[in-house]
Amino acid sequence: MKHLFEDWEPIQDRIRKARNLLLFLDYDGTLTPIVSRPELAVCPPELKRLLEALRDLSGVTLAVISGRSLQDVRKRIGVSDIVYVGNHGLEMAYPDGKQKNLLSSARTRELGEITQNLRRSLEKIPGILLEEKGPILSVHYRNVPRTFFSRIPQLLAEELHQWRDHWKMASGKMVLEIRPNVYFHKGEAVRKILRTFPSQGCLPIYLGDDQTDEDAFRVLKGKGISVFVGPGELSSEADFFLRDPDEVHVFLSRCGEVRRAVSRHS
């Protein structure tokens, strides 16, 4: 992958000419650094001001697409009148107040039983963290000794065997997730949001750092710009890379400068 700022001139030109600029942003590892526990990932005031400034620009739409629950990511960012997507696309909230949730009450009850069973089977593993996110259960093992790494997916697979028609296991950065066995992912969320905009003159840009963002990168092939956040030598479907959240903030600031210049001259 090429570093995004190495190709800044043509990218800047596309941002300038776009009738609708859609910025799709992951949260953990993209807007904020990866931390040891999910609750420690805070949105600093300067980032919130940057997002609010972008939101207020003509022809710019912001969408935060996170693996966190919808309620959690909205509370952490605290910016109104933008699109929020939680649990990789299972939950969506639009600025007009409309919300969508793909999980039924019966599936919710099943997940409660699965969670109880896993708490018992995983309780003796040091450093394990279970995070209940509504329609998804995340099992974090970032703080677990390596000797337990192979045991954790085994225990999850054993528990899911009886629920295999309704629930499945997926992996992310030092996390395993129990997800409903329905068709959803971040790329599908991007596709749904794009349908609400005319394709002509629309430039979608997606920034993400995790395996779960690869679906969105694939959806935007030939339609927009995809940016992996992390080392450029890693394999990814993205068009470009930025090294870390600090470079993401620089990029967002540059987007704001370009769009403000367009407004002044229109």
N, C-alpha and C positions, 0 to 999 in steps of 0.2 A: 504493500500500500504506500501511497505517496502522502507526505505530510500536507495537510490541507492548506497551510499558509504558503507552501511552495507554489501552489496554483491559485493564489488569491486573486489575481487580476481577472481571469475569466469567471471565477466564482462570484466575485464582487459585481461583475457586469450582469450576471444572471439574477442576482439579488436585486439589483437596481431596476431591471426591466420587468420583474415579476409583477403581475397585477395583484396576485394574492400570494404572499409568502407564508408558508405553513411551517412552523418550527415545532417538531416533535422531540421531546426531551425526556430521557430516562432520568431518574432521581439519584439513587445510590450508585456511586462510582462515576457519575456523569456530571450532575449538578453539584454533588457533594462527594467527598472522599469516602472510600470504603472504611468502615470502622468495626471494632470488635463485637459490638452489640447493636442491633437495629435502632434502639431508642437513642443512641448517641449521635446519630446522623442528623444534625441540625441545619436549618436553612439560615445562613447569616443575613443580617439586615441589608448588607450591600447587594447580595444576590436577589433578595426580594425586591429592592428598588430597581434593579436592572430588569427583572421580569415585568414589573409594573410599567416601566418606561417602554419596553417593547410592546406590551399589550395595548398601550395607548396610541401607537403609531397606526396611521391609515394603511390598510391593506396587509396587516400582519395579524396572524392568528397563532396563539400558543396552545400546545397540548402537552401535558405531562403524562407520560405513559409508564407506569410503575408496577413492580411486582408487589408492592405494599397494598394494603387494603385502601379502598377509596377514601374512607374516613380518615385514615392515618395520613396519607399523602396530602390531602386537602388541608388538614390541620397543620402539618409541618411547613408547607409552603405559604399558605395563608394569602394567596393572591386571588382576588375575585375576578369573575368574568373571563376565565379561560377554561379550556376543556381539561377535565381530569379523567384519567383511565386508571383503575385499580385492578390488582390481581391479574395482571397480564392481559386484560381485556374482558374479564368476567363482569366487571362493574364499569359503567361509564356515566359521567355527569357533564352536561353541557351548560354554557353560560345562561341559557334561558330557563334553567331549573329542571329540565327533563333528565331523568335518570333511568338506566337500564341495568338489570341484574339477571344473569343467566341461570341462577341456581334456585331450584324448588325447595320448599320447606322439608320435604321428605329427604332430599339429599343432605340438607343441613343437619337433620337428626342423625343420619348415618355418620357424618363426619364427626359429630360429637362422640359417638361410640368409638370410632377409630381413634380419636384423640385420647380418650380415657385409656384404651388398651395400650397405646404407644407410650403414654406416660409411665405405665407400670413396667413395660418391657425395657424402656430406655433409662429408667431412673438410676441405675448403677453405673452409667457411663459418665465419667467426670467431664464437665464443661458443656454438656449437651444443652441446647435451648430449643424449646418448642414455642413457636409463635402462632397464635390463632388469628387468622386474618379473614374471618367470615367464611367465604366459600373455599378457602385454601388453608392447609396447615403446613407451615414451614418448619423444618427440622434443621437448625443451624449447628454445624460442627466445627466452626472456625477455632474454637477454644478447646477442642477435644484432642487428647494425645493421639498421635498417628497410629498407635497400635490398635485403636478401636475403629479406624476408618472403614475397614472391610466389614465389620460386624453391623454397622448402622444400616446400610442398604439391605442386608440380609433380614434384619428384624422388620424393616418396613415391608419388604416383599412378602414375608410370611404373614403379616397382618393383612395385607391387601389381597391375598389369594382369594379369600371368600367374597371380597367386594370387587373383583376384577372387572365385572361388567359396568360398574358405576364409577370406579375410582382408579387412578393411575399415579405412578411416581414419575417425577421429572427432576432434573438436576440444574443447579446454577452454581454461582461462586460460593463454594463451601456451604452449600445448602441443598437439602433434598426437600421436594414439595409433594404433598398429597393433593392432587387436583381432580376435579370431576372429569369423568371420561366423556367430555363433549368437545366439539370443535371450537377452539378459541386459541388465540395467541396474539402477541403484540402486532404482528403483521396484519392480522384480520381486523384489529382495532384501527390501525392506520387506514386500511381499505374502507372501512365504514365511514370514517371521518372525511376522507377524500371525496366520497360520494356526495357530500353536502356542498361541494364547491365545483364550479365549472372547470373542466380540465384545461381549457385554453387560458394561458397566462398564469397558471398556477405552478408554483415552485415549492414542493415539499422537501424539507431537509430533516433528516432523522439523526439524532446523536444518542449512542448507547454503548455500554461497555461489557455487556454480558452475553452469554450464549442465547438467552431469551430474546435479545435484540436482533439476532440474525434473521429471524422470520420477517421483521420489518425491513431490514436491508434488502432482502430478496424481493419483497413487494415493490420497492422503489427502483429496482433495476430499470434503467432507461427512462424513468419518470421523474427522478429528482436527484438528490444528493444524499448519500449515506456516509456517516462518520463514526468510525470505531474509536472509543476512548480507551487508550492503553498503548502498549508498545507496538510500533508499526510492523515488527517482524512476525507478530502472531497471525495465524490464519483467520481470515474473516471475509464475508461477502461484501463488506463495505467498500466504498470508492476511495475514501481517505481515512487518515487517522489524526487524532489529537492526543497528546501524551497524558493529560490529566484534567481534572475539573478546572484548574486555573486557566489552562488554555481554552477550555470551553467558554469560560467567562469572557476571555479576550475576544473570542469569536462572536459571542452574542453582542458584545459592545460594538464590534465592528459592523455587525448587521444593523444595529440601531443607528450608527453614524451614516451608513449608506442610505437607509430608508428616510432618515431625517433630511438628508440632502435632496432626495427625490421630492419630498413634500415642499421644501423651500422653492424648488424650481418648477413646480407644477402650477 
